[in-house]
Amino acid sequence: MGHRIEQLLENNRRWAEEFEGAHPGIFEKLSKQQKPKFLWIGCSDSRVPANTIIGLDPGEVFVHRNVANIVQHTDLSALSVLEYSVNILKVNNIIVCGHYGCGGIAAAIENTEHGLVDNWLRSIKDIRRTHYKHFGEVSDEKEEIDLLCELNVVQQVRNVCHTPIIQNAWKNGHELAVHGVIYDIKDGILKSLDITTDSIEQIDPLYRFDVEKS
């Protein structure tokens, strides 16, 4: 097993030399501060590396990844990343990125026990049940999974926007947009799902903290 990590270390040394050569002084600059304008919330899938597919260098995008790119309101890790990136780093764009053929999405709708991850993926089943009418014309399992991948991104964008973190940022005049995109591993192309939200007025009043109940 040892030779594998040694290969990675060698790859790293080669990359560092090449990157420094192409961007003189870059590591000294990065060591002093980071000023990313983007937060990326994506899937842990090894085929969907954030910086690479959007063509950004180290220091330009803050990243949070988990199985099936889910934003749970009880997930302290995701909420901490969200709060830090918005309140401290002052990012202006949050990108929720899913991908077609997501294994987490597929596992969520199987009637098979997978272990602890089933608890994490439970909300995916809820999305499938809530949007059952959308699946009436789906012809096969692949189409069902890909449609659910899209619907999951839409829901996670809403989940991000429903947090006090984002709503307080908007109230305080922070220019911030939350986007939903999906990645196709087959051709490497990102597609917008046209769910961009950039103000508290775009949120369902039920989830807003600035609306008094009548």
PyMOL commands that place a pseudoatom at each C-alpha (Angstrom):
pseudoatom trace, name=CA, resn=MET, resi=1, chain=A, elem=C, hetatm=0, pos=[0.000, 0.000, 0.000]
pseudoatom trace, name=CA, resn=GLY, resi=2, chain=A, elem=C, hetatm=0, pos=[2.907, 2.344, 0.724]
pseudoatom trace, name=CA, resn=HIS, resi=3, chain=A, elem=C, hetatm=0, pos=[3.892, 2.836, -2.899]
pseudoatom trace, name=CA, resn=ARG, resi=4, chain=A, elem=C, hetatm=0, pos=[0.469, 4.283, -3.681]
pseudoatom trace, name=CA, resn=ILE, resi=5, chain=A, elem=C, hetatm=0, pos=[0.807, 7.230, -1.320]
pseudoatom trace, name=CA, resn=GLU, resi=6, chain=A, elem=C, hetatm=0, pos=[4.359, 7.776, -2.517]
pseudoatom trace, name=CA, resn=GLN, resi=7, chain=A, elem=C, hetatm=0, pos=[3.020, 8.117, -6.051]
pseudoatom trace, name=CA, resn=LEU, resi=8, chain=A, elem=C, hetatm=0, pos=[0.511, 10.687, -4.875]
pseudoatom trace, name=CA, resn=LEU, resi=9, chain=A, elem=C, hetatm=0, pos=[3.224, 12.645, -3.102]
pseudoatom trace, name=CA, resn=GLU, resi=10, chain=A, elem=C, hetatm=0, pos=[5.301, 12.624, -6.260]
pseudoatom trace, name=CA, resn=ASN, resi=11, chain=A, elem=C, hetatm=0, pos=[2.287, 13.757, -8.284]
pseudoatom trace, name=CA, resn=ASN, resi=12, chain=A, elem=C, hetatm=0, pos=[1.818, 16.577, -5.794]
pseudoatom trace, name=CA, resn=ARG, resi=13, chain=A, elem=C, hetatm=0, pos=[5.420, 17.753, -6.055]
pseudoatom trace, name=CA, resn=ARG, resi=14, chain=A, elem=C, hetatm=0, pos=[5.189, 17.780, -9.826]
pseudoatom trace, name=CA, resn=TRP, resi=15, chain=A, elem=C, hetatm=0, pos=[1.881, 19.667, -9.758]
pseudoatom trace, name=CA, resn=ALA, resi=16, chain=A, elem=C, hetatm=0, pos=[3.193, 22.240, -7.257]
pseudoatom trace, name=CA, resn=GLU, resi=17, chain=A, elem=C, hetatm=0, pos=[6.233, 22.949, -9.426]
pseudoatom trace, name=CA, resn=GLU, resi=18, chain=A, elem=C, hetatm=0, pos=[4.164, 23.306, -12.579]
pseudoatom trace, name=CA, resn=PHE, resi=19, chain=A, elem=C, hetatm=0, pos=[1.500, 25.442, -10.924]
pseudoatom trace, name=CA, resn=GLU, resi=20, chain=A, elem=C, hetatm=0, pos=[4.063, 27.755, -9.337]
pseudoatom trace, name=CA, resn=GLY, resi=21, chain=A, elem=C, hetatm=0, pos=[5.840, 27.995, -12.668]
pseudoatom trace, name=CA, resn=ALA, resi=22, chain=A, elem=C, hetatm=0, pos=[2.641, 29.051, -14.411]
pseudoatom trace, name=CA, resn=HIS, resi=23, chain=A, elem=C, hetatm=0, pos=[1.611, 31.390, -11.551]
pseudoatom trace, name=CA, resn=PRO, resi=24, chain=A, elem=C, hetatm=0, pos=[4.752, 32.778, -9.895]
pseudoatom trace, name=CA, resn=GLY, resi=25, chain=A, elem=C, hetatm=0, pos=[4.162, 33.614, -6.233]
pseudoatom trace, name=CA, resn=ILE, resi=26, chain=A, elem=C, hetatm=0, pos=[0.772, 31.896, -6.116]
pseudoatom trace, name=CA, resn=PHE, resi=27, chain=A, elem=C, hetatm=0, pos=[1.468, 29.764, -3.042]
pseudoatom trace, name=CA, resn=GLU, resi=28, chain=A, elem=C, hetatm=0, pos=[2.829, 32.690, -1.045]
pseudoatom trace, name=CA, resn=LYS, resi=29, chain=A, elem=C, hetatm=0, pos=[-0.309, 34.626, -1.932]
pseudoatom trace, name=CA, resn=LEU, resi=30, chain=A, elem=C, hetatm=0, pos=[-2.628, 31.741, -1.012]
pseudoatom trace, name=CA, resn=SER, resi=31, chain=A, elem=C, hetatm=0, pos=[-0.839, 31.183, 2.290]
pseudoatom trace, name=CA, resn=LYS, resi=32, chain=A, elem=C, hetatm=0, pos=[-1.784, 34.693, 3.433]
pseudoatom trace, name=CA, resn=GLN, resi=33, chain=A, elem=C, hetatm=0, pos=[-5.505, 34.690, 2.688]
pseudoatom trace, name=CA, resn=GLN, resi=34, chain=A, elem=C, hetatm=0, pos=[-8.355, 33.309, 0.616]
pseudoatom trace, name=CA, resn=LYS, resi=35, chain=A, elem=C, hetatm=0, pos=[-10.997, 35.434, -1.078]
pseudoatom trace, name=CA, resn=PRO, resi=36, chain=A, elem=C, hetatm=0, pos=[-13.291, 33.032, -2.934]
pseudoatom trace, name=CA, resn=LYS, resi=37, chain=A, elem=C, hetatm=0, pos=[-16.433, 34.437, -4.493]
pseudoatom trace, name=CA, resn=PHE, resi=38, chain=A, elem=C, hetatm=0, pos=[-18.083, 31.028, -4.812]
pseudoatom trace, name=CA, resn=LEU, resi=39, chain=A, elem=C, hetatm=0, pos=[-19.272, 28.322, -2.438]
pseudoatom trace, name=CA, resn=TRP, resi=40, chain=A, elem=C, hetatm=0, pos=[-19.735, 24.949, -4.130]
pseudoatom trace, name=CA, resn=ILE, resi=41, chain=A, elem=C, hetatm=0, pos=[-22.059, 22.378, -2.547]
pseudoatom trace, name=CA, resn=GLY, resi=42, chain=A, elem=C, hetatm=0, pos=[-21.646, 19.171, -4.488]
pseudoatom trace, name=CA, resn=CYS, resi=43, chain=A, elem=C, hetatm=0, pos=[-21.657, 15.400, -4.411]
pseudoatom trace, name=CA, resn=SER, resi=44, chain=A, elem=C, hetatm=0, pos=[-18.721, 13.415, -3.017]
pseudoatom trace, name=CA, resn=ASP, resi=45, chain=A, elem=C, hetatm=0, pos=[-18.541, 11.463, -6.293]
pseudoatom trace, name=CA, resn=SER, resi=46, chain=A, elem=C, hetatm=0, pos=[-14.891, 11.308, -7.393]
pseudoatom trace, name=CA, resn=ARG, resi=47, chain=A, elem=C, hetatm=0, pos=[-15.875, 12.164, -10.972]
pseudoatom trace, name=CA, resn=VAL, resi=48, chain=A, elem=C, hetatm=0, pos=[-17.243, 15.603, -10.059]
pseudoatom trace, name=CA, resn=PRO, resi=49, chain=A, elem=C, hetatm=0, pos=[-14.299, 17.721, -8.824]
pseudoatom trace, name=CA, resn=ALA, resi=50, chain=A, elem=C, hetatm=0, pos=[-15.458, 21.265, -8.166]
pseudoatom trace, name=CA, resn=ASN, resi=51, chain=A, elem=C, hetatm=0, pos=[-12.475, 23.400, -9.198]
pseudoatom trace, name=CA, resn=THR, resi=52, chain=A, elem=C, hetatm=0, pos=[-11.694, 21.339, -12.270]
pseudoatom trace, name=CA, resn=ILE, resi=53, chain=A, elem=C, hetatm=0, pos=[-15.074, 21.343, -13.988]
pseudoatom trace, name=CA, resn=ILE, resi=54, chain=A, elem=C, hetatm=0, pos=[-15.655, 25.070, -13.520]
pseudoatom trace, name=CA, resn=GLY, resi=55, chain=A, elem=C, hetatm=0, pos=[-12.106, 26.025, -14.463]
pseudoatom trace, name=CA, resn=LEU, resi=56, chain=A, elem=C, hetatm=0, pos=[-11.133, 27.762, -11.207]
pseudoatom trace, name=CA, resn=ASP, resi=57, chain=A, elem=C, hetatm=0, pos=[-7.789, 27.692, -9.436]
pseudoatom trace, name=CA, resn=PRO, resi=58, chain=A, elem=C, hetatm=0, pos=[-7.107, 27.040, -5.742]
pseudoatom trace, name=CA, resn=GLY, resi=59, chain=A, elem=C, hetatm=0, pos=[-8.360, 29.945, -3.650]
pseudoatom trace, name=CA, resn=GLU, resi=60, chain=A, elem=C, hetatm=0, pos=[-11.275, 30.770, -5.941]
pseudoatom trace, name=CA, resn=VAL, resi=61, chain=A, elem=C, hetatm=0, pos=[-13.973, 28.408, -4.681]
pseudoatom trace, name=CA, resn=PHE, resi=62, chain=A, elem=C, hetatm=0, pos=[-14.903, 27.217, -1.183]
pseudoatom trace, name=CA, resn=VAL, resi=63, chain=A, elem=C, hetatm=0, pos=[-16.145, 23.619, -1.294]
pseudoatom trace, name=CA, resn=HIS, resi=64, chain=A, elem=C, hetatm=0, pos=[-18.503, 21.384, 0.657]
pseudoatom trace, name=CA, resn=ARG, resi=65, chain=A, elem=C, hetatm=0, pos=[-19.281, 17.888, -0.631]
pseudoatom trace, name=CA, resn=ASN, resi=66, chain=A, elem=C, hetatm=0, pos=[-21.336, 14.977, 0.637]
pseudoatom trace, name=CA, resn=VAL, resi=67, chain=A, elem=C, hetatm=0, pos=[-23.267, 11.993, -0.700]
pseudoatom trace, name=CA, resn=ALA, resi=68, chain=A, elem=C, hetatm=0, pos=[-25.974, 13.269, -3.104]
pseudoatom trace, name=CA, resn=ASN, resi=69, chain=A, elem=C, hetatm=0, pos=[-25.241, 16.987, -2.419]
pseudoatom trace, name=CA, resn=ILE, resi=70, chain=A, elem=C, hetatm=0, pos=[-27.813, 17.278, 0.361]
pseudoatom trace, name=CA, resn=VAL, resi=71, chain=A, elem=C, hetatm=0, pos=[-28.263, 20.277, 2.670]
pseudoatom trace, name=CA, resn=GLN, resi=72, chain=A, elem=C, hetatm=0, pos=[-29.910, 18.985, 5.829]
pseudoatom trace, name=CA, resn=HIS, resi=73, chain=A, elem=C, hetatm=0, pos=[-31.064, 21.531, 8.401]
pseudoatom trace, name=CA, resn=THR, resi=74, chain=A, elem=C, hetatm=0, pos=[-29.578, 19.340, 11.135]
pseudoatom trace, name=CA, resn=ASP, resi=75, chain=A, elem=C, hetatm=0, pos=[-26.196, 18.918, 9.448]
pseudoatom trace, name=CA, resn=LEU, resi=76, chain=A, elem=C, hetatm=0, pos=[-23.769, 21.039, 11.472]
pseudoatom trace, name=CA, resn=SER, resi=77, chain=A, elem=C, hetatm=0, pos=[-21.004, 20.477, 8.935]
pseudoatom trace, name=CA, resn=ALA, resi=78, chain=A, elem=C, hetatm=0, pos=[-22.959, 21.912, 6.010]
pseudoatom trace, name=CA, resn=LEU, resi=79, chain=A, elem=C, hetatm=0, pos=[-24.393, 24.741, 8.106]
pseudoatom trace, name=CA, resn=SER, resi=80, chain=A, elem=C, hetatm=0, pos=[-20.960, 25.659, 9.440]
pseudoatom trace, name=CA, resn=VAL, resi=81, chain=A, elem=C, hetatm=0, pos=[-19.555, 25.801, 5.917]
pseudoatom trace, name=CA, resn=LEU, resi=82, chain=A, elem=C, hetatm=0, pos=[-22.520, 27.900, 4.830]
pseudoatom trace, name=CA, resn=GLU, resi=83, chain=A, elem=C, hetatm=0, pos=[-22.156, 30.329, 7.718]
pseudoatom trace, name=CA, resn=TYR, resi=84, chain=A, elem=C, hetatm=0, pos=[-18.388, 30.677, 7.360]
pseudoatom trace, name=CA, resn=SER, resi=85, chain=A, elem=C, hetatm=0, pos=[-18.467, 31.175, 3.612]
pseudoatom trace, name=CA, resn=VAL, resi=86, chain=A, elem=C, hetatm=0, pos=[-21.234, 33.791, 3.776]
pseudoatom trace, name=CA, resn=ASN, resi=87, chain=A, elem=C, hetatm=0, pos=[-20.404, 35.682, 6.959]
pseudoatom trace, name=CA, resn=ILE, resi=88, chain=A, elem=C, hetatm=0, pos=[-16.599, 35.492, 6.967]
pseudoatom trace, name=CA, resn=LEU, resi=89, chain=A, elem=C, hetatm=0, pos=[-15.492, 34.883, 3.379]
pseudoatom trace, name=CA, resn=LYS, resi=90, chain=A, elem=C, hetatm=0, pos=[-18.344, 36.985, 1.957]
pseudoatom trace, name=CA, resn=VAL, resi=91, chain=A, elem=C, hetatm=0, pos=[-18.988, 34.776, -1.061]
pseudoatom trace, name=CA, resn=ASN, resi=92, chain=A, elem=C, hetatm=0, pos=[-21.458, 36.181, -3.585]
pseudoatom trace, name=CA, resn=ASN, resi=93, chain=A, elem=C, hetatm=0, pos=[-22.547, 32.945, -5.249]
pseudoatom trace, name=CA, resn=ILE, resi=94, chain=A, elem=C, hetatm=0, pos=[-23.530, 29.567, -3.852]
pseudoatom trace, name=CA, resn=ILE, resi=95, chain=A, elem=C, hetatm=0, pos=[-23.676, 26.749, -6.375]
pseudoatom trace, name=CA, resn=VAL, resi=96, chain=A, elem=C, hetatm=0, pos=[-25.564, 23.562, -5.557]
pseudoatom trace, name=CA, resn=CYS, resi=97, chain=A, elem=C, hetatm=0, pos=[-24.391, 20.965, -8.058]
pseudoatom trace, name=CA, resn=GLY, resi=98, chain=A, elem=C, hetatm=0, pos=[-25.866, 17.533, -8.612]
pseudoatom trace, name=CA, resn=HIS, resi=99, chain=A, elem=C, hetatm=0, pos=[-24.981, 15.078, -11.337]
pseudoatom trace, name=CA, resn=TYR, resi=100, chain=A, elem=C, hetatm=0, pos=[-26.843, 12.633, -13.517]
pseudoatom trace, name=CA, resn=GLY, resi=101, chain=A, elem=C, hetatm=0, pos=[-26.567, 8.975, -12.600]
pseudoatom trace, name=CA, resn=CYS, resi=102, chain=A, elem=C, hetatm=0, pos=[-25.878, 9.800, -8.949]
pseudoatom trace, name=CA, resn=GLY, resi=103, chain=A, elem=C, hetatm=0, pos=[-25.346, 6.589, -6.967]
pseudoatom trace, name=CA, resn=GLY, resi=104, chain=A, elem=C, hetatm=0, pos=[-26.784, 8.168, -3.836]
pseudoatom trace, name=CA, resn=ILE, resi=105, chain=A, elem=C, hetatm=0, pos=[-30.006, 9.045, -5.627]
pseudoatom trace, name=CA, resn=ALA, resi=106, chain=A, elem=C, hetatm=0, pos=[-30.225, 5.523, -7.052]
pseudoatom trace, name=CA, resn=ALA, resi=107, chain=A, elem=C, hetatm=0, pos=[-29.660, 3.980, -3.622]
pseudoatom trace, name=CA, resn=ALA, resi=108, chain=A, elem=C, hetatm=0, pos=[-32.334, 6.179, -2.081]
pseudoatom trace, name=CA, resn=ILE, resi=109, chain=A, elem=C, hetatm=0, pos=[-35.129, 4.760, -4.209]
pseudoatom trace, name=CA, resn=GLU, resi=110, chain=A, elem=C, hetatm=0, pos=[-34.073, 1.123, -3.959]
pseudoatom trace, name=CA, resn=ASN, resi=111, chain=A, elem=C, hetatm=0, pos=[-35.864, -1.160, -1.549]
pseudoatom trace, name=CA, resn=THR, resi=112, chain=A, elem=C, hetatm=0, pos=[-32.510, -2.433, -0.377]
pseudoatom trace, name=CA, resn=GLU, resi=113, chain=A, elem=C, hetatm=0, pos=[-30.728, -1.809, 2.906]
pseudoatom trace, name=CA, resn=HIS, resi=114, chain=A, elem=C, hetatm=0, pos=[-27.376, -0.069, 2.391]
pseudoatom trace, name=CA, resn=GLY, resi=115, chain=A, elem=C, hetatm=0, pos=[-26.451, 0.749, 5.979]
pseudoatom trace, name=CA, resn=LEU, resi=116, chain=A, elem=C, hetatm=0, pos=[-26.004, 4.099, 7.706]
pseudoatom trace, name=CA, resn=VAL, resi=117, chain=A, elem=C, hetatm=0, pos=[-26.256, 5.984, 4.419]
pseudoatom trace, name=CA, resn=ASP, resi=118, chain=A, elem=C, hetatm=0, pos=[-29.968, 5.081, 4.230]
pseudoatom trace, name=CA, resn=ASN, resi=119, chain=A, elem=C, hetatm=0, pos=[-30.613, 7.561, 7.040]
pseudoatom trace, name=CA, resn=TRP, resi=120, chain=A, elem=C, hetatm=0, pos=[-28.732, 10.273, 5.175]
pseudoatom trace, name=CA, resn=LEU, resi=121, chain=A, elem=C, hetatm=0, pos=[-30.652, 9.606, 1.946]
pseudoatom trace, name=CA, resn=ARG, resi=122, chain=A, elem=C, hetatm=0, pos=[-34.110, 9.434, 3.513]
pseudoatom trace, name=CA, resn=SER, resi=123, chain=A, elem=C, hetatm=0, pos=[-35.014, 12.940, 2.335]
pseudoatom trace, name=CA, resn=ILE, resi=124, chain=A, elem=C, hetatm=0, pos=[-34.518, 11.813, -1.283]
pseudoatom trace, name=CA, resn=LYS, resi=125, chain=A, elem=C, hetatm=0, pos=[-37.401, 9.386, -0.865]
pseudoatom trace, name=CA, resn=ASP, resi=126, chain=A, elem=C, hetatm=0, pos=[-39.511, 12.289, 0.373]
pseudoatom trace, name=CA, resn=ILE, resi=127, chain=A, elem=C, hetatm=0, pos=[-38.672, 14.298, -2.759]
pseudoatom trace, name=CA, resn=ARG, resi=128, chain=A, elem=C, hetatm=0, pos=[-39.676, 11.330, -4.945]
pseudoatom trace, name=CA, resn=ARG, resi=129, chain=A, elem=C, hetatm=0, pos=[-42.972, 10.951, -3.089]
pseudoatom trace, name=CA, resn=THR, resi=130, chain=A, elem=C, hetatm=0, pos=[-43.771, 14.677, -3.138]
pseudoatom trace, name=CA, resn=HIS, resi=131, chain=A, elem=C, hetatm=0, pos=[-43.181, 14.958, -6.892]
pseudoatom trace, name=CA, resn=TYR, resi=132, chain=A, elem=C, hetatm=0, pos=[-44.757, 11.647, -7.903]
pseudoatom trace, name=CA, resn=LYS, resi=133, chain=A, elem=C, hetatm=0, pos=[-46.748, 13.329, -10.697]
pseudoatom trace, name=CA, resn=HIS, resi=134, chain=A, elem=C, hetatm=0, pos=[-43.514, 14.293, -12.486]
pseudoatom trace, name=CA, resn=PHE, resi=135, chain=A, elem=C, hetatm=0, pos=[-42.678, 10.625, -12.947]
pseudoatom trace, name=CA, resn=GLY, resi=136, chain=A, elem=C, hetatm=0, pos=[-45.837, 9.647, -14.812]
pseudoatom trace, name=CA, resn=GLU, resi=137, chain=A, elem=C, hetatm=0, pos=[-44.171, 9.710, -18.226]
pseudoatom trace, name=CA, resn=VAL, resi=138, chain=A, elem=C, hetatm=0, pos=[-40.799, 8.317, -17.143]
pseudoatom trace, name=CA, resn=SER, resi=139, chain=A, elem=C, hetatm=0, pos=[-40.015, 5.272, -19.258]
pseudoatom trace, name=CA, resn=ASP, resi=140, chain=A, elem=C, hetatm=0, pos=[-37.168, 3.586, -17.386]
pseudoatom trace, name=CA, resn=GLU, resi=141, chain=A, elem=C, hetatm=0, pos=[-35.120, 3.601, -14.212]
pseudoatom trace, name=CA, resn=LYS, resi=142, chain=A, elem=C, hetatm=0, pos=[-32.337, 5.745, -15.683]
pseudoatom trace, name=CA, resn=GLU, resi=143, chain=A, elem=C, hetatm=0, pos=[-34.796, 8.517, -16.551]
pseudoatom trace, name=CA, resn=GLU, resi=144, chain=A, elem=C, hetatm=0, pos=[-36.332, 8.250, -13.089]
pseudoatom trace, name=CA, resn=ILE, resi=145, chain=A, elem=C, hetatm=0, pos=[-32.941, 8.623, -11.410]
pseudoatom trace, name=CA, resn=ASP, resi=146, chain=A, elem=C, hetatm=0, pos=[-31.885, 11.536, -13.614]
pseudoatom trace, name=CA, resn=LEU, resi=147, chain=A, elem=C, hetatm=0, pos=[-35.157, 13.376, -13.037]
pseudoatom trace, name=CA, resn=LEU, resi=148, chain=A, elem=C, hetatm=0, pos=[-34.792, 12.824, -9.309]
pseudoatom trace, name=CA, resn=CYS, resi=149, chain=A, elem=C, hetatm=0, pos=[-31.216, 14.135, -9.520]
pseudoatom trace, name=CA, resn=GLU, resi=150, chain=A, elem=C, hetatm=0, pos=[-32.612, 17.394, -10.935]
pseudoatom trace, name=CA, resn=LEU, resi=151, chain=A, elem=C, hetatm=0, pos=[-35.447, 17.637, -8.416]
pseudoatom trace, name=CA, resn=ASN, resi=152, chain=A, elem=C, hetatm=0, pos=[-32.978, 17.024, -5.606]
pseudoatom trace, name=CA, resn=VAL, resi=153, chain=A, elem=C, hetatm=0, pos=[-30.856, 19.996, -6.698]
pseudoatom trace, name=CA, resn=VAL, resi=154, chain=A, elem=C, hetatm=0, pos=[-33.955, 22.190, -6.786]
pseudoatom trace, name=CA, resn=GLN, resi=155, chain=A, elem=C, hetatm=0, pos=[-34.872, 21.103, -3.252]
pseudoatom trace, name=CA, resn=GLN, resi=156, chain=A, elem=C, hetatm=0, pos=[-31.360, 21.663, -1.926]
pseudoatom trace, name=CA, resn=VAL, resi=157, chain=A, elem=C, hetatm=0, pos=[-31.310, 25.196, -3.354]
pseudoatom trace, name=CA, resn=ARG, resi=158, chain=A, elem=C, hetatm=0, pos=[-34.514, 25.813, -1.428]
pseudoatom trace, name=CA, resn=ASN, resi=159, chain=A, elem=C, hetatm=0, pos=[-33.024, 24.275, 1.699]
pseudoatom trace, name=CA, resn=VAL, resi=160, chain=A, elem=C, hetatm=0, pos=[-30.049, 26.631, 1.470]
pseudoatom trace, name=CA, resn=CYS, resi=161, chain=A, elem=C, hetatm=0, pos=[-32.333, 29.630, 1.029]
pseudoatom trace, name=CA, resn=HIS, resi=162, chain=A, elem=C, hetatm=0, pos=[-34.540, 28.595, 3.920]
pseudoatom trace, name=CA, resn=THR, resi=163, chain=A, elem=C, hetatm=0, pos=[-31.693, 28.887, 6.429]
pseudoatom trace, name=CA, resn=PRO, resi=164, chain=A, elem=C, hetatm=0, pos=[-31.471, 31.959, 8.697]
pseudoatom trace, name=CA, resn=ILE, resi=165, chain=A, elem=C, hetatm=0, pos=[-27.861, 32.275, 7.501]
pseudoatom trace, name=CA, resn=ILE, resi=166, chain=A, elem=C, hetatm=0, pos=[-28.873, 33.160, 3.956]
pseudoatom trace, name=CA, resn=GLN, resi=167, chain=A, elem=C, hetatm=0, pos=[-31.953, 35.155, 4.864]
pseudoatom trace, name=CA, resn=ASN, resi=168, chain=A, elem=C, hetatm=0, pos=[-30.037, 37.300, 7.351]
pseudoatom trace, name=CA, resn=ALA, resi=169, chain=A, elem=C, hetatm=0, pos=[-27.369, 37.925, 4.724]
pseudoatom trace, name=CA, resn=TRP, resi=170, chain=A, elem=C, hetatm=0, pos=[-30.030, 39.245, 2.347]
pseudoatom trace, name=CA, resn=LYS, resi=171, chain=A, elem=C, hetatm=0, pos=[-31.585, 41.361, 5.095]
pseudoatom trace, name=CA, resn=ASN, resi=172, chain=A, elem=C, hetatm=0, pos=[-28.173, 42.890, 5.756]
pseudoatom trace, name=CA, resn=GLY, resi=173, chain=A, elem=C, hetatm=0, pos=[-27.728, 43.879, 2.117]
pseudoatom trace, name=CA, resn=HIS, resi=174, chain=A, elem=C, hetatm=0, pos=[-25.309, 41.114, 1.147]
pseudoatom trace, name=CA, resn=GLU, resi=175, chain=A, elem=C, hetatm=0, pos=[-25.479, 40.522, -2.606]
pseudoatom trace, name=CA, resn=LEU, resi=176, chain=A, elem=C, hetatm=0, pos=[-25.844, 36.764, -2.731]
pseudoatom trace, name=CA, resn=ALA, resi=177, chain=A, elem=C, hetatm=0, pos=[-27.276, 34.371, -5.307]
pseudoatom trace, name=CA, resn=VAL, resi=178, chain=A, elem=C, hetatm=0, pos=[-27.959, 30.658, -4.874]
pseudoatom trace, name=CA, resn=HIS, resi=179, chain=A, elem=C, hetatm=0, pos=[-27.803, 28.632, -8.091]
pseudoatom trace, name=CA, resn=GLY, resi=180, chain=A, elem=C, hetatm=0, pos=[-28.786, 25.088, -9.002]
pseudoatom trace, name=CA, resn=VAL, resi=181, chain=A, elem=C, hetatm=0, pos=[-26.853, 23.216, -11.676]
pseudoatom trace, name=CA, resn=ILE, resi=182, chain=A, elem=C, hetatm=0, pos=[-26.429, 19.629, -12.767]
pseudoatom trace, name=CA, resn=TYR, resi=183, chain=A, elem=C, hetatm=0, pos=[-23.385, 17.937, -14.259]
pseudoatom trace, name=CA, resn=ASP, resi=184, chain=A, elem=C, hetatm=0, pos=[-23.389, 15.296, -16.966]
pseudoatom trace, name=CA, resn=ILE, resi=185, chain=A, elem=C, hetatm=0, pos=[-20.458, 12.952, -16.453]
pseudoatom trace, name=CA, resn=LYS, resi=186, chain=A, elem=C, hetatm=0, pos=[-20.847, 11.610, -20.002]
pseudoatom trace, name=CA, resn=ASP, resi=187, chain=A, elem=C, hetatm=0, pos=[-19.782, 14.891, -21.646]
pseudoatom trace, name=CA, resn=GLY, resi=188, chain=A, elem=C, hetatm=0, pos=[-18.470, 17.046, -18.789]
pseudoatom trace, name=CA, resn=ILE, resi=189, chain=A, elem=C, hetatm=0, pos=[-21.100, 19.755, -19.280]
pseudoatom trace, name=CA, resn=LEU, resi=190, chain=A, elem=C, hetatm=0, pos=[-22.906, 21.691, -16.549]
pseudoatom trace, name=CA, resn=LYS, resi=191, chain=A, elem=C, hetatm=0, pos=[-26.542, 22.704, -17.065]
pseudoatom trace, name=CA, resn=SER, resi=192, chain=A, elem=C, hetatm=0, pos=[-28.423, 25.401, -15.188]
pseudoatom trace, name=CA, resn=LEU, resi=193, chain=A, elem=C, hetatm=0, pos=[-31.748, 24.343, -13.696]
pseudoatom trace, name=CA, resn=ASP, resi=194, chain=A, elem=C, hetatm=0, pos=[-33.009, 27.952, -13.705]
pseudoatom trace, name=CA, resn=ILE, resi=195, chain=A, elem=C, hetatm=0, pos=[-33.622, 27.970, -9.977]
pseudoatom trace, name=CA, resn=THR, resi=196, chain=A, elem=C, hetatm=0, pos=[-31.359, 30.926, -9.092]
pseudoatom trace, name=CA, resn=THR, resi=197, chain=A, elem=C, hetatm=0, pos=[-32.602, 32.737, -5.985]
pseudoatom trace, name=CA, resn=ASP, resi=198, chain=A, elem=C, hetatm=0, pos=[-31.144, 36.082, -4.909]
pseudoatom trace, name=CA, resn=SER, resi=199, chain=A, elem=C, hetatm=0, pos=[-33.664, 37.684, -2.558]
pseudoatom trace, name=CA, resn=ILE, resi=200, chain=A, elem=C, hetatm=0, pos=[-35.856, 36.798, 0.387]
pseudoatom trace, name=CA, resn=GLU, resi=201, chain=A, elem=C, hetatm=0, pos=[-38.950, 37.763, -1.620]
pseudoatom trace, name=CA, resn=GLN, resi=202, chain=A, elem=C, hetatm=0, pos=[-38.427, 34.722, -3.845]
pseudoatom trace, name=CA, resn=ILE, resi=203, chain=A, elem=C, hetatm=0, pos=[-38.876, 32.322, -0.950]
pseudoatom trace, name=CA, resn=ASP, resi=204, chain=A, elem=C, hetatm=0, pos=[-42.204, 30.752, -0.031]
pseudoatom trace, name=CA, resn=PRO, resi=205, chain=A, elem=C, hetatm=0, pos=[-43.582, 32.871, 2.872]
pseudoatom trace, name=CA, resn=LEU, resi=206, chain=A, elem=C, hetatm=0, pos=[-43.919, 29.707, 4.944]
pseudoatom trace, name=CA, resn=TYR, resi=207, chain=A, elem=C, hetatm=0, pos=[-40.126, 29.497, 5.179]
pseudoatom trace, name=CA, resn=ARG, resi=208, chain=A, elem=C, hetatm=0, pos=[-39.375, 33.189, 5.598]
pseudoatom trace, name=CA, resn=PHE, resi=209, chain=A, elem=C, hetatm=0, pos=[-38.376, 34.659, 8.923]
pseudoatom trace, name=CA, resn=ASP, resi=210, chain=A, elem=C, hetatm=0, pos=[-39.593, 38.158, 8.079]
pseudoatom trace, name=CA, resn=VAL, resi=211, chain=A, elem=C, hetatm=0, pos=[-43.286, 37.314, 7.685]
pseudoatom trace, name=CA, resn=GLU, resi=212, chain=A, elem=C, hetatm=0, pos=[-45.729, 37.684, 10.550]
pseudoatom trace, name=CA, resn=LYS, resi=213, chain=A, elem=C, hetatm=0, pos=[-48.429, 35.058, 10.812]
pseudoatom trace, name=CA, resn=SER, resi=214, chain=A, elem=C, hetatm=0, pos=[-51.946, 36.440, 10.369]
for i in range(1, 214): cmd.bond("trace and resi %d" % i, "trace and resi %d" % (i + 1))
show_as sticks, trace
zoom trace
